[in-house]
């Protein structure tokens, strides 16, 4: 091999000496033997191609401006450790190094063990059969992993949030479900619930028992006798929303008293058990890692000590692809690299993150699939990096993370997430694991489609970020007091723009409180522009939680219980500027940015003088040219303090519409400044609204002449929202018209 590399190096040297604009084309083919990187004798691994490029760079035989392409033939490329690239592996801005699949979707970079379907056999162990439900004993199969995995499997922690310890099982490119109760398709959407707590687990300074003077494991009454059948000494965990619908945690059962029907947990929860919440009174959980509950197709269980993997298959395994994801490092790590592009590659099956870009510049992933991972999909830090036309799904936590730029100097990163399809994420961490997380300064998020997740679609902070033409639906499906877009508790997250996004068909949350939001500016968040967005069936479409400098302009709200919410929590909550109150310290955060000096004082003049300008009041929130159609509860909800401040508000040219003139179930405004009411009739309904086409895509009715005349409303470019076809995304995903 060393001899072949030496020969190739000499060939490169002669070639590059004789040509000014030389191209280097290398080839990779799985299972190739004794390759030199040529088309006739390709390398067998991507690492070999990388090393050859790196060596040519270091020897000066390959200049940064010269074109380099690595063509990768179809095949599975297994990893034992991360595929890594560093500062020596890039190209130039005009000629990035390109790694590409010769056939899109056929190059599969994997971090797991492929299991032979033939190794799954009927269960014969009498003790195990006795623990399984009788009706599935002949259906559950077992695979002995001791021959393929020499290292011991780690045990779950007493409590954890997010990614569990590995490994995890995938069959036919889908994650299997760790044996659970209730099943995911059971009543109450697969949740068990309780209403009576014995010990919240919160610190009690007056308690006689020293252990209870600090946070400690809680306990509660669970009337169902189901836990009596579980073998708790082998470990049973409960994933629960123990106090808040926006805070999930998995906690082991320490003990169960079948007489009193009391479950005692093995670790404390930070908010306590039923510690008080805004939302449903009953708390919910499901049990996992329970062999006795392996009763549904697609469920599995791993006896970690004996290395026996049990599976109830969803069908015959004869031709199934079975992968046990084991790699606990990102599948690919790119560190300090400039100008490199990865095209049409699949990154799948790892028990960590998919792709990590750290301090990179001009790195692009285009047309890639990043899926079936226990952690996040792609994380980006640096400048001018692009994630384009990728598909991300079956992720344990986040989809894409964008970070970079200099907030203090307001220097933009210009990282981009464009035309990506992100769905079925947050499988392990159910809250604050968004489809896209943007922070830093100057991230750009355009034309993405994000759907099917328990919590946020886009979670953001920082400055000067642009979120434009994204479609978001079926998110916030499992949680409450949350929003499709979410940010909060910071005066300094200024300059962010949410424009021309379509947000529709969100989860209901708690219907009484309407605690699902389309855009949620929480806890005095300030400086965001919400302009030209469409909200359809989103709960509270737009919520300003006590913040300032949030222009609400030219938005179209359709069939939402509450159109716009503005409150004054900064005026009524004592913790508004308290450094000791869970991250409030609003003034301290501003001081860290030197907010009274340029460039901050120039870009954000209201913030620069906030401490002498009634800082607790929700001022400078202009509400202009918005149209609210068929709101069922309230067009605009304002608390008492806000109503007293309306003289300071800029509210004008807004329109409240009752399309059919319904007498009940449609709210209109009453003497609210800056609002006009407009009603149609059953025979002559006002042509504003949303419908679903036969292809499952939404169709918008927006009468531009009517809206222009009534509210100076500018038509929203509806046809430009969401995914589009390009050289990497040849077809748009199909939709079920009944899926909303």
N, C-alpha and C positions, 0 to 999 in steps of 0.2 A: 504493500500500500504506500509506504514512504517513497519507494522508487517511482510509482505512478504519479504521485503528487509532485515529485521533483520534475518529471517529464512535462507534466501539465504546466508547471510554473515556467519552465523554459519556453514552451510553446507560447504562453501568454506574453512573455518578455519580448520574443521576436515579433509577435503579432502587434503588440502595442507600440513597438519601436517603428514599425513600418507604416502604421496608420494613425492619422491624427484623431479621427472620430471613431475610435474602436468601440465595438459592442462585445460584451461578454455574455454569452448564453450558456447557462449550466442546466443540467437536467437531473431529476431525481425520480427514482422508481423503486417502490417498496420491493425488498427481497432481491434487488440487483446484486450481482457478485463482482467484486474487484473492479468497481467503476472508477472512471477518471473525470466524471462530470459531463462527458460529451453525450450527444444524442444516442450514439451507438453503445456507449458504456456509461450509463448514468450512475450517479451516486445512489446509495440505498437509503440515505437519510437526509433530512433537511439540514441537520447539524454539519454534515460533511460539506455541503454547498456553502453554508455560512463560513466555515473555517477556511475554505479555499479563497473566498472573497476577502476575508479578513487578512489572510497571509499576503495576498496580492496587494492589498492596500498598504500594509506595513512595509512591504519591500519596495514600494514606490512604483510597482509595475502596473497599477490600476489607479487612475486619478479620480477624484470625486465627481468630476463633470462627465465621466465616461459612463455609458449606459450599461446596466447590469440587470439581467433577468434570470430568474430561476423558475423553470417550468417543472411542475410536480405532477407526476402521473397518479391516476386513481389508486386508492389503497388505504388501509388503516395504518397509521403511524403511531405506535404506542410510545408512551413516555414513562420513564422511571423517575425523571426529575423535570423541572421546567425547561422548556425550549427558550433559550435566552439570547438576547442581542444587546450589544453595548455600543459605546461611542465610536468604535472602529468599524461598525457594520452598516453604516448608512451611505447615502450618496449625496447629491446636490439638489438644490431646489428645482432645477429644470430637469434633472435626471435622477429621480429616486431609485434606489434598489427595489426591484419588484419580485416578490414571491407570489406565484399564482398557480392555481389549479388548471390543468389543461382541459378539464371538464368540470364546470361548476358543481359543487356539492359532492364531489367524489373523493376529495382528499380529506380524510378524517383523522384529526390529531386528537388522541385519546389518552386519558389518564386513569385507566382502570384495567381490570382483569376480565378477559372474555371467557365465559364459562360455557362448556359444551353442554348442550341440552341433554345429551345422553347420561350425564353425571347426576341428573335429577331422577331419583327413584322413589317408589312408594315408601311411606313410613312403616317400619316394622317394629320399632322400639315400643314395647307395650306401655311403658310409663308415659311416653310422649302421646301415644294414641289416646290414653285415658284422659289426658288434659285437653285434647282437642274436642270441639263440639262433634257429637256423634255423626251428624249429617255430612261432615266434610272429611272424615278420617280417610276415606279412600280417594279423596281429591287432592289432598295436600301432599307435596313431594319434598324430598330432602336432598341436599347436596353437601357432601363432605368437603369442606374447604381446607382441611389440614394438608392436603397434597399440593395446593396452589398458593397457600399463604403460610409462611413459616413464622412470621412475627405474630405475637399475641394481639388480639383486638382490645383496644382500650374500652373502659366502661364509661357510661354516661356520668356526668357530674350530678351532684345532688340537685342542682338547679342550673339552668342555662337559658339564654335568650338567643334565638337565631339558630345558627348552624350547630347540629349535634355532632358528636364524634362520629367518625366514619367506621366502616364504609357505608355506601348506600347502593341499593339494587335498582337496576333499570332493565326493562324488557321491551324490546322493539321500540327503543328510543323514548320510552315513557318511564318516569319514576314510579316505582311501586310504593304502596302504602304500608308503613310499619303497622303491624296488627294493632287495631284500635277498637275502642268502644265509646260511644255509639259509632256505628259505621257512618261514613261520610254521607251516604244517601238515606240515612234514617230520618225520623221525624225531627222537627226543630233544627233542620239543616245540620244534623249530626252532632248536636250539643246536648250535654246533660247540664242541669242547673240546680242551684240551691239558693235558699233565701235566709237561712239561719246560721249565724256564725257563733262559734264558741269562744274563739280567741282570735282577734284580728292580727295579732303578731306585731302590733305597733309598740314602740317603747312607752312604758308607763313609769315615770319617775317615782310615783308613789307606791309602786308594787313592793310587797315584802320579799318576794323572790328576786334576787339580783339578776337572774337570767331574763326576767321580764321587764327589767328596767331599760333594756336595750332591744333592738329589733330581734325578733325570734320567730320560729315557725308557728304559723297559725293553724287553726282547726275549725271544722264546720260540720254541720249535720247534713248527711245525704241520705234521704229516705229510701232510696232504691238499694236493695240488698246485694246488688251485683258485685261489689268489691270483695264479698266473702269468698268468691270462687277463684280469685286471683292469687297467684303465688308471689306474695309481696317481697319475700326474701331474695328473689331473683331480680327484683327491680321493676316497678311499675311507675310510670311518670304521668303527670297530668298537665296538658297544655291548657292554660286558662287565662281568661280576662278577669283577674281576681278582684280588681276594684274599678279600673277605668277601661272603657272600650277602646282606648288607644294605647294600652300597655299590656302586652302578652308576655308570659313567661312559662317555662316548663319546670315543674317542681316534682320531685319524687315523693311518693307516699311513704311516710315513716311508719304509720300504724293505722289499723282499722279496728274499731270496736263494733262487732256485729250486733251486740245487744242495744247499745245506745245509738248505733248507726253514725258514728263520728269518724271522720277521716282527719288524721293529723299529718301535716306536711313535714318534710325533712329539712326545709330551708325557708327563711323568711322571704316575703315579697316586699319590695321597697315601699309600696303604697299600702301595704297591709291587705288583709282579706276582708272584702266589703268595707273598705275604709272611707267610703263616701264618693259619689260620682254624679255626673250630670248624664242621665240616661236611664236605662232599664234598671229596676231594683234587683232582679235576680242576676246572679253571677253564673258564668258558664265555663265549661271545661270539657275536654274529652281525654280518655286514658289512652296511652300508647305504650308499645313494647310489651304487649300482653299476649303470650302464647295461647292462653285460653280463649282469646277473642279472634283467633285467626280463622275467620269464617266467611270471608268475602273474596271473590276473585280479584286478584291484584294485590292482595295483602301478603306480607312476608314477615319473618321473624328470624333473628340471628342469636343462637346460643353461643355467646362470645367465648365462653370457657372451653366448650367442646368443639367449637368451630363447625357447627352444624347449621346450615341455612335452610329454613323451611319456607316454601312458597306454595300459595294457592294460585295456580296459573289462570290467566284469563281465557286460555284456549290451549290447543296442543302446542307443545314446545318444539316439535320436530324441526321446524325451520326458523325458530325464534332466535333473535340476537339478544344475548343475555350478557350484561356487563355489570361487574361489581366495581363501582368507582372508589378508588383507593388513594389516588395521589392527593396529598395535602398541601401542595404548592400550586400556584397559578399554572395553568397549562403553558402559557407563554408570558415571559417577562421581557420588556423592552426598556432599557435603562440608559438615559443620556444619549440616545440615538437621534440622529437627524436624517430626515428624508428617506423613509423606507415605506413601502406599501405592500399590504397583504391582500390578495384578491381571491375571492370565491373559495376560501378555506373553511372547513368545519372544525370548531373547537368544542369537543364534547366529553362528557363523563369524567368529572374530577370532583374530588371532595374539598374544593377550595374555589378560588376565582377562576374565570376563564382566561382573560387577557389583562395584563397590567402594564400600562405605559407610565413610566416614571421619569419626570424631567426630560421629556422628549420634545422635539420640534419637527413639525411637518411630517408626522407619522400618520398613515391612513390605513384603516381597515375598510374594505369595500366589498359588498356582496358576500360577506362571511356569515356563517351560522355559529352562534355561541349558545349552547344549550346543555341541559341536563347536568347542572352543577349545584353543589351544595351551598355555595356562596354567591357572589355577584357575577355579572356577565363581563363587563369591560370597565376598567377604571383608567382615567386619563388625568395626568398632571403635566403641565408644560404649556407650550404655546403652539398655535396654528396646527393642531392635530385634528383629524377628521374621522368620525365614525359614520359611514355612509351606506345606506341601502342594506343594512344587516338585519338578520332575524335573530331575536333573543327570546328564549322561552324555557320553561321548566327550570327556574332559578330559585335557589333557597332564599336569597335576599334580594339585592337591587339588580336593576338592569344595567344602566350606564351611569357612571359617575364622571362629571367634568369638574376639574379644578385647575386653577392657574391664574396668572395675572397678579398685579400688585394693587391691592385694595387701597392701601394708604396713599399711593401716588395715582390711583385710578388709571393704571396701565392695563390695557385689555389683553386677555389671553388669546382670544379669537379661536378657541377650540369649538368644534362643531359636531353636533349630533343631528344628522339630516336623513330623512326618508327611511328611518328604521322602524321595524315592526317588533314591538315589545309586548309580551303577554305571558300570562301564567307565571308570575314571579311572586316573591314573598311567601314561598311554600313553607319555609321554616321560621323565618322572622316575619311575623304577620303584620307588624306595624313599623312605620318609619323605615321601610325598605322599598323605596319608590321605583317606578319604571326608569325615571331619570332624576338624578340628584345633581344640581348645579350649584357651585359656590365659587368664591374667588371674585374675579372681575372680568366681564366681557365674554361670557360663554354664549353660544348661539345654538338654539334648539328649534329646528324647523321641520315641518311636514312629517312628524313621527306619528305613528298610530300605537296607542297604549291602551290595553284593556285586560280585563279579567285578573283582578288582584284584590286582596283583602283591604288594602289601605291606599295611600297616596299614589297618584300617577306621577306627579312632578313635585319634588320637594326642593326648595331653593333658598339661598341666602346670598350675601355678597352684593355686588354692584354691577350696574350696566349690563345685565344679562337680558337676552332677547328670547322670548318664547312665542313662536309665530306659526300659524297654520297647522297646529297639531290637532289630531282627533283623539279624544279620550272618552272611553265608555266602559261600563261595567267594572268600575273600580270603587273603592270604599264599600266593598260588598260584605264585609264581615265586621266592620268597626263603626264607631260613632264619634262625634265631636271631631271630625276630620274632613278633609276636602280633597278634590281631585288635584288642584294646585294648593300647596300649603307653604306658608312661611310665617315667621312670627317672633315676637319678643325682642325686637331690635329696632331702634330708630335709624341705624346706620345702613340698613339694606336698601339703599336708595338707587334710583335710576333703572330699576328693572321694568321691562315692558312685556305685558301679556296681550298679544294682538292677534285677532282673526283666528282664534282657536274655537273648535267645536267640542263642547263638553255635553255629554248626554247619557241618559239612562244609568244613573249612579245607583249604588245601594241605598236602601231606605233609611238605615240607621234607626234611631228611635223616632217613630212617627209623631209622637206627642210633642217632642221638643224640636223636631225637624233639625236634627244635628248632623246632617250630611250637607256639605257645601261644595259648590262648583269651584269657586276661588275663595280661599280662607286666609285672610290677612289677620293673623291671630295676635293677641296680646301686644297692642300698640305698634305693630309693624307699620312702617312708614316709607313713603317714597316710591310706590309702585303705580304704574299706569295700566289700567284695565280698559282696553279699547277695542271695539269692533268684534267682540266675542259673541258666540251663540251658545246659550244655555238652554237645554231641553231636558225636562224631567230630572233636575239635579238637586232637589231639596231647597236649601237657601242658595240661590244662584251666586250672589256675591255677599261676602261678609267682611265688614271693616270692624275689627275688634278694638276700637279705641285709638286707632292710629291717625296719622296726619299725612298730608301731601300725597293722597292717593286719588288721582283723577279717575272717575268712572265715566267713560265717554262712549257713546254710540254703540252700546251693547244691545243685543236682542235676547230677551228672556221669554221662554215659551213653556207653558204648562209646568211651572214650578210652584210649590206651595208658597214660598216667600221669595220675592224678587231681589230685594236689597235689604241688608241689615247693617245698621250703624249703631254702635253703642259707645258708652263713655267710661269703660272700665278703668281707664287711667285716673279718672276723677273719683272713683268709688273704691278701688282696691288699694289697700295700704301698701302693698308690696311694689307699687309701680316703679320705684327707683331704689329698691332695697337690695344691696349686694348680697345679702344673706338669704334672699328668697328665690332659690332655684333658678338662678340665671337671669333675674330681671335686670338689676343694675344698669338701667338704660343710659344714664349719663356717663357712667364709667366706660361703657362700650364706645360711646361717641368720643370721649377724650382719648381713647386708644388710637383713634383715627386722626387726631389733630383736627377735629371738625371745625374749629374756628379759624383755621388758616387755609390758604390755597393748597391744593386745588379744591378741597372740600367746600370751603366757604364760598367759592365762586360758583361751583356746580350746584350746591344745595344751600341757598341763602336762608331759607326758613329754618333749616336745621342749625345753622351757625348761630342764630339768635334765639334758639328754642327756650333756653332757661329763663329768659326775660319776656317770654311771649306765651304765657299761660300754658306751660308744657304738658299739663294733664288733660287739656281739652282736645278733642278730635277735630282740629281745624284744617283748613286748606284741602278739603276733599270735594272738589267740584263734581257735581252730578249733572251731566248735560247730555241731551240728545239720545237718551236711552228709551227703549220701547219694551214694555212689560205686557205680555199677552197671556190672558187666562190664568193669572195667579190665583190659587184656590184659597189661600189664607190671608196673606197681606201682600200688597205691592211693595211697600217699603216699611220695614219695622225699625222704629227709633225709640230709644228709651227716654225717660223724662228729661234727663239733662240735655240730651241731644235736641229735643224739641225746644228747650229754652234757648239753645244756641243757634237756631235756624237763621236768625238775623245775620250771623257770621258766615253762613254757608252759601256757596254759589250753586243754586239748584235752578235749572232752567231748561225749557224745551223738552221735557220728558213726557212720555205718552203711556197711559194705562189703557189696555184694550180688553173688552169683553166681546169676543168674536161673534157670538150668537145672541147676545143680549140676555143670557141666562140670569134668572132672578136669584138663584141660590148657587153657592159653590164657587163663585167667581168674585174676587175682591177688586174693589176700585179705590181710588184715592178720594179723600174728603177734605177739601179746602187745603190741600198740601201745596205749598208754594212750589212753583216750577213744574207742576204736573197738569196735564190735560187728560180728561176721560173721553173714550170713544167706544161706542157700543154698536154692534150690528144686530141682526135678527136671524132667526132660523131660516127664513126665506131668502135673506140677503146677508149671509155671513161675511165678515171682513176677511179678505184673503191674506191671512197671516197664519203661519203654522208649519208643522212638520208632518211628513208622512213617510212610510217605508215602502220602497220600491220592491219589485219582484226579485231583484238581485240582492236584497238585504241592505241596500244602501239608502241612507236618508235623502229625502227630497225636501227642499226648503221653499216655502212660499214667502216672498218678501216683495210687496208691491212698492217699487221705488218711488213712484209718483205720489202715492198716498203718504208714505213715510216722510218723504222730502217736504211735502206740504204741511204735515201735522207736527213734525218734530225736527225738521232739518236733518233727517237721518240719512247717512251715506250708506249705500248698499254694501253689504259685506261680500267679499269675493269667495263665495261658498264653494265653487268648483275648484278652487286652488288649495283647499284644505285637505290635509291627510297625505297618504302615500301616493306616489306617482311612478310611472314606468321610466326606467333609464337603462343604461347598458348593463347594470348589475341586477336590477329588479325588472325582469321581463314581464311578469304577470302580477296582478294585484290579488291579494288573498280573497277567496270566496267567503260569502257570508250567508248565514241562515237568516232568512227574513223574519223568523219567529224568535230570534235570539235576544231581542231587547226586552 
